[in-house]
Amino acid sequence: MPPKHRDGDVVAVIPGQWITHLHTITAGAAFLGAFIVGVSLHYHKIVENQYFTYPVEWFPSVSATIGDRYPERSVFQVFIAICSGPRFLLCFLFYCLVNRKGEAGPKWIVGVGVFRTLTCGGWTYVTSTDDHNWHDIFMVAYLVATIPWTVGCILLSPPNPTTIRWRKYLGGGFFAMLVPLLYFFLQHKVHRVPGAYTTYALFEWSVVLLDVAFDAVTAIDFAGFEIVVKDIKGVSRGDKQNVQDVVLEKQKDKTIAQVFDSRFDAKELADAAADAYLGFTFWSVLTSLGVSIWYFPLWHMGLSGYEVVVMSSISPMLLGIPPLRRLAGKNVPTLQLTMGLFGLGAYALKSPESRLLSVTAAVWQGCLAYVAVWWRDRGDAAKLEARISGFVIGLIASSIAKSANGTNNPTWPIMNETNGGWNKTFLVMFFLAIGWIYLRQTTMAPIGTVQKHEQPAKGASLLAGFGFAGLLFALHSLLSDSSTMILWVWSGYPVTGPLAVPHGAWTIFAMGLGLVFGLFYPNLARSWTAFGVGSIGAAFLTLYEDWTGYYGALALTVYLTAVTPTLIGNAVKFQPGRTFFTGFFVYNFMVLFHVWIVGYAFVPGGPLVREHTDWVMATTMLLIGCGVFSAVQNSNAGQQGATKSGTNTYSPPPNPAARRQRSNYIYILLFLQLLSVCVAYLRFPAYNYEPYHKDSRAITAGIWTIHFNIDNDMWSSDRRISQLIKESELDLIGLLESDNQRIIMGNRDPTQYLAEELGMWVDFGPGPNKHTWGCALLSKFPIVNSTHHLTPSPAGELAPAIHATILAYGELVDVFVFHSGQEEDVEDRRQQTEYMSTLMGSTDRPAILLSYLITKPGEGNYNTWVSEKSGMKDIDPSDWDRWCEYILYKNLKRTGYARLSRGTVTDTELQVGKFVVGEPEGSSELIPEEQVPHGLRFPALFRGEGVRGHRYHVFDEPRYYA
């Protein structure tokens, strides 16, 4: 066995703080050196951006300074390379400083520090000019690692008030600066505010300096260290010196972040991660049920009978039978296993009916499992809190997964490896989580175990069930996708409110903030004051647009996740069979209720609730109010005693929940919050879009009814839609039947993925709370202005319309997107025709109508659409084989028209027209393709048999006009 210590001649002694000083100097030299050189040699170049230059912008950003030009890029890279040595030593010394026997936290933190150092090298030596994607990946990874590094350094810091204080100030300042940093970046990128990029750059440099300064604090800690180099074999000529070898360690009593324990337990973190992943699986399964059901009435054009499976969530009624309740409590992991197998594995089944039945079984098992585990753990406050935390964090994770995948959950049965699904990956992760749960099961208390001090529940279980119903419906309908409420308040261009990207990350942040608030201040979360704030937020969301409405949405979001532990914790005090049967039954009624308000024409009695989102929201809050009333009745005696004695009733009530356990869930929340920011960053659009044939001053426009982006075989069609639009070289496209922001449709938004993938501006049209099936506009040209219209519909469904003005080749062009009412509602369609014809006739600018009219060419309403009143002309009056889709135009030169077959993507073809801006309208004379300039020709890809079922049909080839 080798000796633990060897004597020898000391040849060098390096004070520990010198490592920190060297790190600070070299890092500072890298950034400041590049800044000085850049400003000296290329000042006007590095302050310039894609919109403005000097003197509007006068301060360079970090990325422009260090990565764009020689020699400042080389100065930065040389000093960062030198900095890497002190950086690795700094991580090592910090590990030596905080390491304790039997603790994994220091090892984990030093691992994060090393990873962070490596990613710094990644974005340093792979510049955005070299490879923009990898540069961003390394940068985002660096920022992700900064959170655990900062938090870990603070928590593990030795009990030195000076270092703790400085780390808190500098770490807090770093993250605080990210808020204005993002704000001014959006002002520059989205709103193109002059000078905003300079302000953004100032905050960016502040973040860099704070990051370097945070690590500079280690100089205080390392003052007690010396690095000693000994010659143990006498090969040097060094002198012996007395060296301090050991630093006295003291157990610190942390006063900051009292929830965190100084010890780190990997098993407890694994418990929390497994709970969160099972929560993610449950929400993935529950949210997939609606979209699986939706396929059937969609293709039947009415009730199909399959809608009855929406009631599969009432399975907790079985827990009203004592033997089954005990059996379920003892076999929760098995119930969860079947939930995951049936739900996540449904994608492997071929037929839509099989996938629906598999998901139905998964929802049945999942709802039964969650109620059983809540009921089983009701006597242990720590375990119950853990299960509820995992439930809410699972919802947050599900929302982030959708945000990262174009608002489609990658585990859904409508997804597979060809259209963006990650089914196999998430299934493997599920097996790992459920395997860990099986290992943990032996520590669980048997069902029915109640602590001796537990008091009988007061009041009626009906109220508790109502509260759970309202809560579950609100969480599902509003928070299962981070863009849902943003689209509620969307009002068009110019942008005066939030955007799905990046502001969806704000919604996710509010969800996490609400959960933390509810855990630490349950008395306040259950109070009528909080309920009032949540109700006001709901009212603002329902009644107002833009930022005013969104601020209400954020207030409601915080309230909903804050009150979740209270309402669920109260509901499990009652008998689970009747309480949760009531809850899920009323929840299902609310799901149908919020579909009927827009689908009233297809269901019996539907007109009674026509267009009443306000009724749905009011009912939701009243149901939650019932749960709050029941929770207040059942608040425990300890809380009541605190109130009488004058103690702050907003503080956490007595709760045996372990602090370290709670910290693990907060760590997961922090990770998810940063992940959502990274997703928003990576999805942020470039806004550098160009039309396909700008040299020809051409506009290629299309109209397509995408049938809620579910194809003939119940697969998500986003990617196939995108591929056809790209191959058709469309500069403008109107999409109809595009609003999926309801539970029955999965709370999705296909326009987000299409806009980002195709590089187009997007206008969603009238929002989900406007009671339509949706219309949207995608444009390669900037949308200068847009207004949304709900056209007259006295008897039938509301018909949505968009009136947008685009800037095409320096000229303003009006674009109208419209979806007419149903064939049965003759008077509706007549009034809608009058309304839209008047609207189109009100502009003398060049205009294009992309529409769904339900009329025959030359008959009835057609003669109002194509008339002196509207000023519009039919793109091809000779095309008699049309009923639904039409393209009209005025004051533009029409050069081409084509019809593309739908394949199996949807139920309606894609119609396309080509126009030239700035030229007379031309004649109706047909000309051969050989006489048409190449920039005005349609792609040859779709001739003959075409590709993937898409080909030119009806005319069998495009038509061109002189």
Residue pairs with C-beta under 8 A, 6 or more apart in sequence:
6 230
6 232
7 230
7 232
8 230
8 231
8 232
8 233
8 234
9 230
9 231
9 234
9 236
9 238
9 239
9 240
10 228
10 229
10 230
10 231
10 238
10 239
10 240
10 241
10 243
11 229
11 230
11 231
11 236
11 238
11 239
12 227
12 228
12 229
12 238
13 226
13 227
13 228
13 229
13 241
13 243
14 226
14 227
14 228
14 229
15 222
15 223
15 225
15 226
15 227
16 93
16 222
16 223
16 224
16 225
16 226
16 227
17 219
17 220
17 222
17 223
17 225
19 86
19 89
19 90
19 93
19 222
19 227
20 86
20 90
20 215
20 216
20 218
20 219
20 222
21 219
22 86
23 83
23 86
23 87
23 89
23 90
23 215
23 216
24 212
24 213
24 215
24 216
24 219
26 79
26 80
26 82
26 83
26 86
27 79
27 80
27 83
27 212
27 215
28 212
29 79
30 66
30 75
30 76
30 77
30 78
30 79
30 80
30 83
31 62
31 65
31 66
31 76
31 205
31 208
31 209
31 212
33 72
33 75
33 76
33 79
34 65
34 66
34 72
34 73
34 75
34 76
35 60
35 65
35 72
37 71
37 72
37 75
38 46
38 60
38 64
38 65
38 66
38 69
38 72
39 46
39 60
41 69
41 71
41 72
42 69
42 72
43 54
43 60
44 53
44 54
45 68
45 69
46 60
46 61
46 64
46 65
46 68
46 69
46 72
47 53
47 54
47 57
47 58
47 59
47 60
47 64
47 198
48 54
48 57
49 57
49 64
49 188
49 197
50 688
51 188
51 192
51 194
51 197
52 194
52 195
52 197
56 194
56 195
57 194
57 195
57 197
57 198
58 198
59 198
59 201
59 202
60 201
61 197
61 200
61 201
61 204
62 201
62 204
62 205
62 208
63 128
64 201
65 72
65 76
66 72
66 73
66 76
66 124
67 73
67 76
67 127
67 128
67 129
67 135
68 127
68 129
73 127
76 124
77 124
77 125
80 120
80 121
80 124
84 117
84 121
87 117
87 120
88 114
88 117
90 113
90 215
90 218
91 110
91 113
91 114
91 117
92 110
93 218
93 222
93 225
94 109
94 110
94 113
94 153
94 218
94 221
95 106
95 107
95 109
95 110
96 225
97 158
97 221
97 222
97 225
97 247
98 105
98 106
98 109
98 156
98 157
98 158
99 106
99 107
100 106
100 249
103 262
103 263
103 264
104 264
104 265
104 266
105 152
105 155
105 156
105 262
105 263
105 264
106 156
108 148
108 152
108 264
109 148
109 149
109 152
109 153
109 156
112 145
112 148
112 149
112 152
113 149
115 141
115 145
116 142
116 145
116 146
116 149
119 138
119 139
119 141
119 142
119 145
120 138
120 142
122 134
122 135
122 137
122 138
122 141
122 142
123 135
123 138
123 139
123 142
126 134
126 135
126 138
127 135
128 135
128 136
136 681
136 682
140 678
140 681
140 682
143 674
143 677
143 678
144 671
144 674
144 675
144 678
146 174
146 211
147 670
147 671
147 674
148 667
148 670
148 671
150 167
150 171
150 174
150 175
150 214
151 171
151 670
153 167
153 171
153 214
154 164
154 167
154 168
154 171
154 256
154 257
155 254
155 256
155 257
155 260
155 262
156 262
157 163
157 164
157 167
157 221
157 252
158 221
158 250
158 252
159 250
159 252
159 253
159 254
160 220
160 221
162 220
163 217
163 220
163 221
164 256
166 217
166 220
167 214
167 217
168 256
170 210
170 213
170 214
170 217
171 214
173 206
173 210
174 207
174 210
174 211
174 214
177 203
177 206
177 207
177 210
178 207
180 199
180 203
181 200
181 203
181 204
181 207
182 502
184 196
184 197
184 199
184 200
184 203
185 196
185 197
185 200
186 502
187 193
187 196
187 199
187 200
188 196
188 197
188 200
189 684
189 687
190 495
190 499
190 687
191 494
191 495
224 244
224 247
225 247
226 243
226 244
228 243
228 245
229 238
231 238
252 262
254 260
254 262
258 659
259 520
259 659
259 662
259 663
259 666
260 659
260 660
260 663
261 658
261 659
261 660
261 663
263 660
265 660
268 660
268 661
268 664
269 664
269 667
270 436
271 386
271 436
271 440
271 661
271 664
272 386
272 389
272 390
272 661
272 664
272 665
272 667
272 668
273 433
273 664
273 668
274 390
274 433
274 434
274 436
274 437
274 440
275 386
275 387
275 389
275 390
275 393
275 665
276 389
276 390
276 393
276 394
276 397
276 665
276 668
277 394
277 397
277 429
277 430
277 433
278 336
278 340
278 390
278 394
278 433
278 434
278 437
279 390
279 391
279 392
279 393
279 394
279 395
279 397
280 393
280 394
280 397
280 398
280 401
281 336
281 339
281 340
281 343
281 344
281 366
281 394
281 411
281 430
281 433
282 339
282 366
282 369
282 370
282 391
282 394
283 394
283 395
283 397
283 398
283 480
284 343
284 344
284 398
284 401
284 409
284 411
284 412
284 426
285 339
285 340
285 342
285 343
285 344
285 359
285 362
285 363
285 366
286 313
286 363
286 366
286 367
286 476
287 398
287 409
287 412
287 476
287 480
287 743
287 746
287 747
288 343
288 346
288 359
288 409
288 411
288 412
288 413
288 414
288 746
289 309
289 310
289 312
289 313
289 359
289 360
289 363
290 310
290 591
290 742
290 743
290 744
290 745
290 746
291 412
291 414
291 710
291 740
291 744
291 745
291 746
291 748
292 346
292 352
292 355
292 356
292 359
292 413
292 414
292 714
293 306
293 307
293 309
293 310
293 356
293 744
294 708
294 710
294 744
294 745
294 746
295 352
295 356
295 414
295 710
295 714
296 304
296 305
296 306
296 307
296 352
296 356
297 303
297 304
297 306
297 307
297 602
298 707
298 708
298 710
299 712
299 907
301 602
302 602
303 602
303 603
306 353
306 356
309 356
309 357
309 360
310 588
310 591
310 592
311 585
311 588
312 360
312 361
312 363
312 364
312 367
313 363
313 364
313 367
313 584
313 587
313 588
314 367
314 581
314 584
314 585
314 588
315 363
315 364
315 365
315 367
315 368
315 584
316 367
316 368
316 371
316 372
316 576
316 577
316 580
316 581
316 583
316 584
317 577
317 578
317 580
317 581
318 324
318 325
318 328
318 368
318 577
319 325
319 328
319 368
319 371
319 372
319 375
319 576
319 577
319 580
320 575
320 576
320 577
320 578
320 581
321 577
325 372
325 375
325 447
325 448
325 576
325 577
326 446
326 447
326 448
328 335
328 368
328 369
328 372
328 447
329 372
329 373
329 375
329 376
329 446
329 447
329 448
330 446
330 447
332 369
332 372
332 373
332 376
332 441
332 444
333 434
333 437
333 438
333 441
335 365
335 366
335 368
335 369
335 372
336 365
336 366
336 369
336 434
336 437
337 434
338 361
338 362
338 365
339 362
339 363
339 365
339 366
339 369
340 362
340 427
340 430
340 431
340 434
341 362
342 358
342 359
342 361
342 362
342 365
343 358
343 359
343 362
343 363
343 366
343 411
343 413
344 362
344 411
344 423
344 426
344 427
344 430
345 358
345 423
345 427
346 354
346 355
346 358
346 359
346 362
346 413
347 355
347 411
347 412
347 413
347 414
347 415
347 416
347 421
347 423
348 423
349 355
349 358
349 413
352 713
352 714
355 413
355 714
356 413
358 413
359 413
367 580
367 584
370 387
370 391
371 576
371 580
372 447
372 576
373 387
374 384
374 387
374 388
374 568
374 571
374 572
374 576
375 447
375 572
375 576
376 444
376 445
376 446
376 447
376 448
376 449
377 383
377 384
377 386
377 387
377 444
377 445
378 384
378 450
378 454
378 569
378 572
378 573
379 445
379 449
379 450
379 451
379 454
380 445
380 449
380 451
380 656
381 655
381 656
381 657
382 655
382 656
382 657
382 658
382 661
383 444
383 445
384 569
384 572
385 519
385 565
385 569
385 655
385 657
385 661
385 662
386 657
386 661
386 665
388 564
388 565
388 568
388 569
389 515
389 519
389 565
389 662
389 665
390 665
391 564
391 568
392 511
392 515
392 561
392 564
392 565
393 515
393 665
393 668
393 669
393 672
395 475
395 479
395 480
395 511
396 508
396 511
396 512
396 515
396 669
396 672
397 672
398 409
398 480
399 479
399 480
399 481
399 482
399 507
399 508
399 511
400 482
400 508
400 672
400 675
400 676
400 679
401 409
401 410
401 411
402 408
402 409
402 480
402 481
402 482
402 747
402 748
403 481
403 482
403 483
403 504
403 505
403 508
403 676
403 679
403 680
403 683
404 679
404 683
405 420
405 422
406 420
406 718
406 750
406 752
406 753
406 756
406 757
407 481
407 483
407 747
407 748
407 749
407 750
407 752
407 753
408 414
408 415
408 420
408 716
408 718
408 746
408 748
408 753
409 415
409 746
410 420
410 421
410 422
410 423
410 425
410 426
411 421
411 422
411 423
411 426
411 427
412 421
412 716
412 746
413 714
414 710
414 714
414 715
414 716
414 746
415 421
415 422
415 423
415 715
415 716
416 423
416 715
417 423
417 424
418 719
419 715
419 716
419 717
419 718
419 719
419 720
420 716
420 718
420 719
455 636
455 637
457 464
457 573
457 574
457 634
458 633
458 634
459 629
459 630
459 633
459 634
460 630
461 574
461 575
461 578
461 579
461 582
462 582
462 626
463 626
463 627
463 629
463 630
464 567
464 570
464 571
464 573
464 574
464 579
464 583
464 626
464 627
464 630
464 631
465 571
465 574
465 578
465 579
465 580
465 581
465 582
465 583
465 586
466 582
466 583
466 586
466 623
466 626
466 627
467 567
467 570
467 571
467 583
467 623
467 624
467 625
467 626
467 627
467 628
467 629
467 630
467 631
468 567
468 568
468 571
468 579
468 580
468 582
468 583
468 587
468 627
469 582
469 583
469 584
469 585
469 586
469 587
469 590
469 623
470 586
470 590
470 619
470 620
470 621
470 622
470 623
470 624
470 625
470 626
470 627
471 560
471 563
471 564
471 567
471 568
471 623
471 624
471 627
472 583
472 584
472 587
473 587
473 590
473 591
473 594
473 620
473 623
474 556
474 560
474 620
474 624
475 560
475 561
475 564
476 587
476 591
476 743
476 747
477 484
477 590
477 591
477 594
477 620
477 742
477 743
477 747
478 484
478 485
478 553
478 556
478 557
478 560
479 507
479 511
479 557
479 560
479 561
480 743
480 747
481 741
481 747
481 748
481 749
482 500
482 504
482 505
482 507
482 508
482 676
483 500
483 504
483 507
483 741
483 749
483 752
484 741
484 747
484 768
485 507
485 541
485 550
485 553
485 556
485 557
486 497
486 498
486 499
486 500
486 503
486 504
486 507
486 550
486 553
487 500
487 741
487 749
487 764
487 767
487 768
488 541
488 549
488 553
488 767
488 768
488 769
489 497
489 498
489 541
489 544
489 545
489 546
489 547
489 548
489 549
489 550
489 553
489 767
490 497
490 545
490 764
490 767
491 497
491 545
491 546
491 788
492 763
492 785
492 786
492 787
492 788
492 802
492 804
493 763
493 783
493 784
493 785
493 786
493 804
494 784
494 785
496 546
496 547
497 545
497 546
497 547
497 549
497 550
498 506
498 546
498 547
498 550
500 749
500 752
501 680
501 683
501 684
501 685
501 752
501 756
502 677
502 680
502 681
502 683
502 684
503 550
504 676
504 680
505 676
505 677
505 679
505 680
506 554
507 553
507 554
507 557
508 672
508 673
508 676
509 673
509 676
510 554
510 557
510 558
510 561
511 557
511 558
511 561
512 561
512 669
512 672
512 673
513 558
513 561
514 557
514 558
514 559
514 560
514 561
514 562
514 564
515 561
515 562
515 564
515 565
515 669
516 666
516 669
517 524
517 525
517 558
517 562
518 525
518 561
518 562
518 563
518 564
518 565
518 566
519 565
519 652
519 662
520 652
521 562
521 650
521 651
521 652
522 565
522 566
522 652
522 653
523 635
523 639
523 649
523 650
523 651
523 652
523 653
524 530
524 649
524 650
525 559
525 562
525 563
525 565
525 566
526 563
526 566
526 628
526 631
526 632
526 635
527 632
528 628
528 632
530 559
530 562
530 563
531 559
531 563
531 624
531 625
531 628
533 555
533 559
534 555
534 556
534 559
534 560
534 563
534 621
534 624
535 621
535 625
536 552
536 555
537 551
537 552
537 553
537 554
537 555
537 556
537 557
537 559
538 552
538 556
538 617
538 620
538 621
539 552
539 617
540 548
540 549
540 551
540 552
540 553
540 555
541 549
541 550
541 552
541 553
541 556
541 617
542 613
542 614
542 617
542 769
543 549
543 614
544 552
563 624
563 627
563 628
566 628
566 631
567 624
567 627
567 628
567 631
569 631
570 627
570 630
570 631
570 634
571 579
571 580
571 583
571 627
572 579
573 634
586 623
590 616
590 619
590 620
590 623
591 743
591 744
593 609
593 615
593 616
593 619
594 613
594 616
594 742
594 743
595 742
595 743
595 744
596 603
596 605
596 606
596 609
597 609
597 610
597 611
597 612
597 613
597 615
597 616
597 771
598 611
598 742
598 771
598 772
598 773
598 797
598 798
599 606
600 606
600 607
600 608
600 609
600 610
600 611
600 797
601 607
601 796
601 797
601 822
609 615
610 771
611 771
611 798
613 769
613 771
635 653
636 653
636 654
638 653
638 654
639 649
639 653
642 648
642 649
642 651
642 653
643 649
683 756
685 755
685 756
685 759
686 759
687 761
688 759
689 759
689 760
689 761
689 780
689 781
690 780
691 698
691 699
691 700
691 731
691 780
691 781
691 808
692 698
692 700
692 729
692 730
692 731
692 780
693 700
693 729
693 935
693 936
694 809
695 935
696 916
696 933
696 935
696 936
697 809
697 916
697 917
697 918
697 919
698 731
698 895
698 914
698 915
698 916
698 917
698 935
698 936
699 731
699 732
699 781
699 808
699 813
699 848
699 892
699 914
699 915
699 916
699 917
700 728
700 729
700 730
700 731
700 732
700 912
700 913
700 914
700 915
701 730
701 731
701 732
701 733
701 734
701 815
701 848
701 850
701 887
701 912
701 913
701 914
701 915
702 725
702 728
702 730
702 732
702 733
702 734
702 850
702 910
702 911
702 912
702 913
703 733
703 734
703 736
703 817
703 850
703 851
703 852
703 885
703 886
703 887
703 910
703 911
704 721
704 725
704 733
704 734
704 735
704 736
704 885
704 906
704 908
704 909
704 910
704 911
705 735
705 736
705 737
705 819
705 852
705 884
705 885
705 906
705 907
705 908
706 717
706 721
706 735
706 736
706 737
706 738
706 750
706 905
706 906
707 717
707 737
707 906
707 907
707 908
708 737
708 738
708 740
708 745
708 773
709 716
709 717
709 718
709 721
709 738
709 740
709 748
709 750
709 906
710 716
710 717
711 717
711 720
711 904
711 905
711 906
712 904
712 905
712 907
713 904
717 905
717 906
718 750
718 753
718 754
719 753
719 757
720 903
720 905
720 948
721 750
721 754
721 905
721 906
722 753
722 754
722 757
722 758
723 948
724 900
724 905
724 910
724 950
725 733
725 754
725 758
725 778
726 757
726 758
727 939
727 941
727 942
727 947
727 950
728 900
728 910
728 912
728 938
728 939
728 942
729 939
730 778
730 912
731 779
731 780
731 781
732 777
732 778
732 779
732 780
732 781
732 806
732 815
732 848
732 850
733 777
733 778
733 850
734 775
734 776
734 777
734 802
734 815
734 817
734 850
734 851
735 750
735 751
735 754
735 774
735 775
735 776
735 777
735 778
735 817
736 773
736 774
736 775
736 817
736 819
736 852
737 773
737 774
737 819
738 750
738 751
738 764
738 765
738 773
738 774
738 775
738 776
739 745
739 764
739 765
739 767
739 768
739 772
739 773
739 774
740 746
740 747
740 748
740 749
740 750
740 774
741 747
741 748
741 749
741 767
741 768
742 768
749 764
751 762
751 764
751 776
751 778
752 762
754 760
754 762
754 778
755 761
755 762
755 778
758 778
759 780
760 778
760 779
760 780
761 778
761 779
761 780
761 781
761 782
761 783
762 776
762 777
762 778
762 779
763 776
763 777
763 779
763 783
763 786
763 802
763 804
764 774
764 776
765 772
765 774
765 775
765 776
765 777
765 788
765 800
765 801
765 802
765 817
766 772
766 774
766 775
766 788
766 789
766 790
766 800
770 788
770 790
770 798
770 800
771 790
771 798
772 790
772 797
772 798
772 799
772 800
772 819
773 797
773 800
773 819
774 800
774 819
775 800
775 801
775 802
775 817
775 818
775 819
776 802
776 817
777 783
777 786
777 802
777 804
777 815
777 817
777 850
779 804
779 806
779 815
781 806
781 807
781 808
781 813
782 806
782 807
783 804
783 805
783 806
784 805
784 806
784 807
784 812
785 804
785 805
786 802
786 803
786 804
786 805
787 802
787 803
787 804
788 800
788 801
788 802
789 800
789 801
789 802
789 803
789 835
789 839
790 798
790 799
790 800
790 801
791 798
791 799
791 800
791 801
791 818
791 821
791 831
791 832
791 835
791 836
792 828
792 831
792 832
792 835
793 799
793 821
793 825
793 828
793 831
793 832
794 827
794 828
794 831
795 825
795 827
795 828
796 821
796 822
796 824
796 825
796 828
797 821
797 822
797 825
797 828
799 818
799 819
799 820
799 821
799 828
799 832
800 818
800 819
801 816
801 817
801 818
801 819
801 836
801 839
802 815
802 816
802 817
802 818
803 814
803 815
803 816
803 839
804 814
804 815
804 816
804 817
805 812
805 813
805 814
805 815
805 845
806 812
806 813
806 814
806 815
807 813
808 917
809 917
809 918
811 846
811 917
811 918
812 845
812 846
813 845
813 846
813 847
813 848
813 892
813 917
814 840
814 843
814 845
814 846
814 847
814 848
815 847
815 848
815 850
816 836
816 839
816 840
816 847
816 848
816 849
816 850
816 851
817 850
817 851
818 832
818 836
818 849
818 850
818 851
818 852
818 853
819 851
819 852
820 829
820 832
820 833
820 851
820 852
820 853
820 854
821 828
821 829
821 832
821 854
822 828
822 854
823 854
829 854
829 855
829 861
830 861
833 853
833 861
833 864
833 865
834 864
836 849
836 865
836 870
837 864
837 865
837 867
837 869
837 870
837 872
838 869
838 870
840 847
840 849
840 870
840 871
840 872
840 888
840 890
841 869
841 870
841 871
844 871
844 891
845 891
846 889
846 890
846 891
846 892
846 917
847 871
847 872
847 889
847 890
847 891
847 892
848 887
848 888
848 889
848 892
848 913
848 915
849 865
849 872
849 886
849 887
849 888
849 889
850 887
851 865
851 885
851 886
851 887
851 888
852 884
852 885
852 886
853 861
853 862
853 865
853 884
853 885
853 886
854 883
854 884
855 861
855 862
855 865
855 883
856 862
856 880
856 882
856 883
857 874
857 877
857 879
857 880
857 882
858 877
858 880
864 870
865 872
865 886
865 888
866 872
866 873
866 874
866 877
866 888
870 888
870 890
871 890
872 888
872 889
872 890
873 888
873 889
873 890
873 894
873 921
874 886
874 887
874 888
875 886
875 887
875 888
875 889
875 894
875 897
875 913
876 897
876 959
877 924
879 897
879 899
879 954
879 955
881 954
884 908
885 908
885 909
885 911
886 911
887 897
887 911
887 912
887 913
889 913
889 915
890 921
891 921
892 915
892 916
892 917
892 919
892 921
893 915
893 916
893 919
893 920
893 921
893 922
894 913
894 914
894 915
894 921
894 922
894 961
895 914
895 915
895 916
895 922
895 932
895 936
895 960
895 961
896 912
896 913
896 914
896 932
896 936
896 937
896 938
896 958
896 959
896 960
896 961
897 911
897 912
897 913
897 914
897 958
897 959
897 961
898 911
898 912
898 913
898 938
898 942
898 952
898 955
898 957
898 958
898 959
899 909
899 910
899 911
899 912
899 952
899 953
899 954
899 955
900 909
900 910
900 911
900 912
900 942
900 946
900 950
900 951
900 952
900 953
901 909
901 946
901 949
901 950
901 951
901 952
901 953
902 908
902 909
902 910
902 949
902 950
903 948
903 949
903 950
904 949
905 949
909 953
910 950
912 938
914 936
914 938
916 936
922 961
922 962
923 961
923 962
924 961
925 961
925 962
926 959
926 960
926 961
926 962
927 960
927 961
927 962
928 960
929 937
929 957
929 958
929 960
931 960
932 960
936 960
937 958
937 960
938 952
938 958
941 947
942 950
942 951
942 952
943 951
943 952
943 957
944 951
945 951
946 952
952 958
